[in-house]
Amino acid sequence: MPEASCSERVIQVADIDPRYRHTILLRLFEHLAPDQSLQIVVDHNPRQLRLQLEARHGSRCGWSYLEEGPDVWRVRLRLLRAGSSEAAKTPE
């Protein structure tokens, strides 16, 4: 299982009230410094969250699957610097 860097926050999404999950995760993402990351751990593919982040932040949303089910999905989210080569890449 991929480890988080010492400064990377890991969020167990199941610990967040379902009514507030996306709102909280969107705010956490928006408060990341450029090139900082956060990991989310969830029991389903968080595709809807990805669509919301990409709609708001476009190519500045870095999204990497670290683990893809069937029981656990682990995703690293990064706020990419505007104009970075990674920000210009097509999403996975």
QUIPEHU-V871183 format. One record per pair of residues at least 24 apart in sequence whose ideal C-beta (glycine too) atoms are under 6 Angstrom apart, sorted by sequence separation. I is the first residue (numbers start at 0). J is the second residue. D is the distance in Angstrom with one decimal. If there is no record, write none. Layout:
# QUIPEHU-V871183
((I;J;D) (I;J;D))
This chain:
# QUIPEHU-V871183
((12;39;5.5) (21;48;5.9) (59;86;5.4) (44;72;5.6) (58;86;4.5) (7;36;5.2) (8;37;4.8) (9;38;4.6) (10;39;4.9) (11;40;5.3) (12;41;4.2) (7;38;5.9) (41;72;5.2) (40;73;5.2) (3;38;5.3) (39;74;5.2) (38;75;5.3) (36;75;5.3) (37;76;5.2) (36;77;4.4) (33;78;5.8) (31;78;4.1) (33;80;4.3) (28;76;5.6) (1;65;4.2))
